[in-house]
Amino acid sequence: MTVAGAARLKVELQQLKSVERPAVIQSIAEARANGDLSENADYEAAKERQGFIEGRIAELESKLANAQVINPAEVNADGRIVFGATVELEDREARSRVRYQIVGEDEADIKAGKVSITSPIARALIGKEEGDIAEVQAPSGPREYEVLAVAYG
């Protein structure tokens, strides 16, 4: 994942540990104070929320522990498209330009111009350089993109 992606996961993890976890523990304590737990919907909801929070914390800790964090600004791939690269493309049929950064699965956000390394377009682009044509198998059929620019960082 990129440095920015790792930072976002760390912020989410911190939020879960320092805000969400204590809040749900407080909710459970309040629900317990209300008496009979077998028919207490607040207690059940709080326990369910706690399970979700603890699961997400474990997932984030695992992802961060196993992640290979790459700073795109430090990549030198001699103009070739690699993980972390930002590429400017031209759709050869529609004559429209798009700009994407190739990122990890957890960072992908097409609206923000970030495509997953496992996406069809990223797989077609890896290894290409400025001036190359990439053929992408899109759901609407094959599309060709010309690589106009490759940047790192």
C-alpha positions as CSV (number, residue, x, y, z in Angstrom):
1,M,0.0,0.0,0.0
2,T,1.0,3.6,-0.4
3,V,2.2,5.8,2.5
4,A,-1.1,7.7,2.3
5,G,-3.1,4.5,2.4
6,A,-1.2,3.3,5.5
7,A,-1.7,6.7,7.2
8,R,-5.5,6.5,6.6
9,L,-5.6,3.0,8.1
10,K,-3.6,4.1,11.1
11,V,-6.0,7.1,11.7
12,E,-9.0,4.7,11.5
13,L,-7.3,2.3,13.9
14,Q,-6.5,5.1,16.4
15,Q,-10.2,6.3,16.2
16,L,-11.5,2.8,16.8
17,K,-9.1,2.2,19.8
18,S,-9.4,5.6,21.5
19,V,-13.0,6.6,20.7
20,E,-15.2,3.8,19.5
21,R,-14.0,1.0,21.8
22,P,-14.4,3.1,25.0
23,A,-17.8,4.3,23.9
24,V,-19.1,0.8,23.3
25,I,-17.7,-0.4,26.6
26,Q,-19.6,2.4,28.3
27,S,-22.8,1.4,26.4
28,I,-22.5,-2.2,27.6
29,A,-22.0,-1.0,31.2
30,E,-25.1,1.2,31.0
31,A,-27.1,-1.6,29.4
32,R,-26.0,-4.0,32.2
33,A,-27.1,-1.5,34.8
34,N,-30.7,-1.7,33.4
35,G,-31.1,-5.3,34.7
36,D,-32.2,-8.5,32.9
37,L,-29.7,-9.0,30.0
38,S,-31.8,-11.7,28.3
39,E,-34.4,-9.2,27.1
40,N,-32.2,-6.1,26.8
41,A,-32.0,-4.9,23.2
42,D,-29.5,-2.1,24.1
43,Y,-27.2,-4.7,25.6
44,E,-27.4,-7.0,22.5
45,A,-26.8,-4.0,20.2
46,A,-23.8,-2.8,22.1
47,K,-22.3,-6.4,22.2
48,E,-22.8,-6.7,18.5
49,R,-21.2,-3.3,17.9
50,Q,-18.3,-4.3,20.2
51,G,-17.8,-7.5,18.1
52,F,-17.7,-5.4,14.9
53,I,-15.2,-2.9,16.4
54,E,-12.9,-5.6,17.8
55,G,-13.0,-7.4,14.4
56,R,-12.1,-4.2,12.5
57,I,-9.3,-3.4,14.9
58,A,-7.8,-6.9,14.4
59,E,-8.2,-6.6,10.6
60,L,-6.5,-3.2,10.5
61,E,-3.7,-4.3,12.8
62,S,-3.1,-7.3,10.6
63,K,-3.1,-5.3,7.4
64,L,-0.7,-2.8,8.8
65,A,1.6,-5.4,10.2
66,N,1.8,-7.3,6.9
67,A,1.7,-4.3,4.5
68,Q,4.6,-3.4,2.3
69,V,4.4,0.4,2.3
70,I,5.7,2.1,-0.8
71,N,6.3,5.8,-1.2
72,P,5.5,6.5,-4.9
73,A,7.8,9.6,-4.7
74,E,10.8,7.3,-4.1
75,V,10.0,4.9,-7.0
76,N,12.3,5.1,-10.0
77,A,11.0,2.8,-12.7
78,D,12.5,4.5,-15.6
79,G,9.2,5.8,-16.9
80,R,7.4,2.4,-16.6
81,I,4.1,2.1,-14.9
82,V,4.4,0.4,-11.5
83,F,2.5,0.3,-8.2
84,G,2.0,3.8,-6.9
85,A,2.5,5.5,-10.3
86,T,0.1,8.2,-11.4
87,V,-0.8,7.8,-15.1
88,E,-2.5,10.1,-17.6
89,L,-4.4,8.1,-20.3
90,E,-6.4,8.9,-23.4
91,D,-9.3,6.6,-24.3
92,R,-8.6,6.2,-28.0
93,E,-12.2,5.7,-28.9
94,A,-13.8,8.4,-26.8
95,R,-10.9,10.8,-27.1
96,S,-11.2,11.5,-23.4
97,R,-8.5,11.8,-20.9
98,V,-8.3,10.2,-17.5
99,R,-5.8,10.3,-14.6
100,Y,-5.4,7.3,-12.2
101,Q,-3.0,6.4,-9.5
102,I,-2.4,2.6,-9.0
103,V,-2.9,1.8,-5.4
104,G,-3.6,-1.2,-3.1
105,E,-7.0,-2.7,-2.8
106,D,-7.8,-0.9,0.5
107,E,-7.1,2.4,-1.1
108,A,-9.0,2.1,-4.3
109,D,-11.5,4.9,-5.0
110,I,-12.4,5.4,-8.6
111,K,-14.1,8.8,-7.8
112,A,-10.7,10.0,-6.4
113,G,-8.8,8.6,-9.4
114,K,-7.3,5.7,-7.5
115,V,-7.5,2.2,-9.0
116,S,-6.6,-1.1,-7.4
117,I,-3.5,-2.9,-8.5
118,T,-5.8,-5.9,-9.1
119,S,-8.2,-4.0,-11.4
120,P,-8.3,-4.9,-15.1
121,I,-7.0,-1.4,-16.1
122,A,-4.1,-1.5,-13.6
123,R,-3.1,-5.0,-14.8
124,A,-3.1,-3.8,-18.4
125,L,-1.0,-0.8,-17.6
126,I,1.7,-2.3,-15.4
127,G,5.0,-2.3,-17.3
128,K,3.8,0.2,-20.0
129,E,5.4,3.6,-20.5
130,E,4.6,6.8,-22.2
131,G,3.4,6.3,-25.8
132,D,2.4,2.7,-25.3
133,I,-1.1,1.4,-25.9
134,A,-2.9,-0.6,-23.2
135,E,-5.8,-2.8,-24.1
136,V,-8.2,-3.2,-21.2
137,Q,-11.0,-5.8,-21.1
138,A,-13.8,-3.6,-19.7
139,P,-17.3,-4.9,-19.0
140,S,-18.5,-3.0,-22.1
141,G,-15.9,-4.7,-24.2
142,P,-12.2,-4.1,-25.0
143,R,-11.0,-0.5,-24.8
144,E,-7.6,1.0,-25.8
145,Y,-5.8,3.6,-23.8
146,E,-2.7,5.5,-24.8
147,V,-0.3,6.3,-22.0
148,L,0.3,10.1,-22.2
149,A,2.3,10.5,-19.0
150,V,3.7,8.6,-16.0
151,A,4.5,10.2,-12.7
152,Y,5.7,9.0,-9.3
153,G,4.6,10.7,-6.2
